[in-house]
Amino acid sequence: MRSGARESRWITDEDWADMWGRFTTSAFRLEVRPSYWTGDDLVEQYTGGRPMPVGFNAPWHNRLRVHRQAGRSVQRVRLVDERLTEYQRCQFEWEYPGNVRSGEDVRVICSRDEVAAELPRQDFWLFDDSTVVLLHHRDDGPVRREPLDGDPAEYVRYAELALAHSTPFRFYPKIG
């Protein structure tokens, strides 16, 4: 992280971009909230029956392809209830299929699965099994990213547990 950025506990957008450029082997995300603030009317477009916007999520898909071509893996485990929220349904239909095609290993775990009780109710990214970034979401604004000071071992265990007990997105029943 740049000097000066440490004065605030939050990771700046510039430092966040740098982190994505520095990881060498793996990036893992645990995604636990039923919905996230998007800053636009994406879910309303989806629930209103409008078509997926042209070029939807293209910058992320391009980033995923670059990482895959460089031999770096990007994985995500999505915690869901049996009945998906509208936001999650939008993810399942508009977001995840393109992410998977672009190289992201997206997986799903149901909150009723007993292993789900062992996972934190905190979104996070884990880079190279050594750097943890906690994601603090608000219902009405963008995410704030906080670096975890200390040993990442607990988060490595969470990632391993979630990956071992989740279902690849392409095999997960589209319920809700």
N, C-alpha and C positions, 0 to 999 in steps of 0.2 A: 504494500500500500504506500502511496506517496506520503512523504512527511507532511504534516499539517492535517492530513485526512484523519490521523489518529486522534486529533483533538476532539473530534466528534466520534461517538461510537458507531455511527452509521457509515456504511460504505457508499461513496459517491458513485454516480453513474459512470464516470470516467474510470474509477478503480474497478468497478464491476466489469466493464469491457476489458480492462487489462487482465482480470482474473480469467476470463474466457479465452484470452489469447495465450495464457501461460500454462494452463493445465496440460499434462502430457499423456495421461492414460485414460482417465475416467471422470465423468461428472454424473452424479446421481441426485435425483430430487425425490423427496417424499412430499406428496401433495394431499393435504388432509381436509381442507375447508370445503363446505358444500358449494360455495360460490366465491368469486373474486371480483373486485372492482375492475372494470375494463376501460373506463373513461369514454366509452362510446355506447351506442345502442345495439351492440352485437347480439345480445340475448333476445332483445325485442325483435330484431330482424329475423332471428331463428324462429322464435315462437310465433311470429306473424306470418310464417310460411314463405318468407322471401328466400330467394336463392342465396347460396353462399357467395360472398363478394369475390369478384375476380381477383386473383392474386392473394387470396386470404393466407396470411401467415408466411408469405414468401420469404421475408428476411430470415425468419427462424429456420425454414426449410433449407435455405442456402447455407446457413451456418452449420446445420446438421450434416449436410453433404460434405462440407469442408472437413469437419471433424472425422467423419467416417473415412474419407479418402486418406486422411493422415493417420488412421489407425487408432483414433481415440473414440471411446464409447460414451454415449449419452443415454442414460437410463432414467426412467421415472416410474414410480409406483403411485397409483391413484387410489386413495381410500374412498369407498363409496358406501352408502346405505343401500339396502335392497331396492329401494325406489329412488331412482336418480332424480336430482333436482333439475330444473330447466337448464341451469348453467351446465351441469354435467352432461345432460343430453346434447347440448350444443357442442361440448368438447368431444363427445363420442362420435358425433356425426360430422362436425366440421373441422375440428382441430386434430384429433389423434390419428385419423387415417393418413393425412398428409405427413404428419410427423413420422409415422412408422415407415411410410414409403421413402422418406428422406433419410432414414437411418437411426431414428430414435427407438430404443427398446422401451415401449410403453407397456406397463403391466397394471393390473387391477387387483385389489383385495377388498373383500366385503368387510364392513365394520363388524358384522356378526361372527366372522372368523375369530376363533379364540386368540390367535396370534396378534390380531389387531389391538387387543388390550395391552400388549407389550410395547406397542409403538407410541411415540410421543404424539401429542395433539398440536404439534408445532411443525409447520413447513420448514424445510431446510434443503440446501444444496450441499453436497459433499464432493470436493474435488480431490482426485488422486489419493483418496483415503487419508488425507492429511489436513485439509482445509475445510472447515465447516462455516457455512453462512446461514444464519437463522433468518427467516423471512417473517416480518411483522406486517400483517395485512390489516387494513382498515376497510370498513364497508363503503366508505365514501372517498377513498383516495388511493394513491399509488403505494406500493409496497416500500417498506424501509428494510434495508439489509444490514444485519449486524454480524460482525465476525465473532466466532466463538474463541474466546481466549482459553487455552488449556488443552487438555488431552482429547483428541477426536475419537478415541476408542469406542465410547458409548454410541456415537453416531455411525461409526463403521459397523458396529453390531446391529443397529437399527436397519441400516441399508441391507446387510446380509440377510437378516430375518425377513424383511419385506420382500426381497427378491426371491428368497427360497419358498415363500408361502403365497406368492401372487400368481395370477394367471396372465399369460401374454394377452394383450389387448385383442388380437385377432381371434382368440378362442373364448373371450369373455362374452356371456350372453347379454345382449342389449335389452336390459329390463327397465321398467319404470315407465 
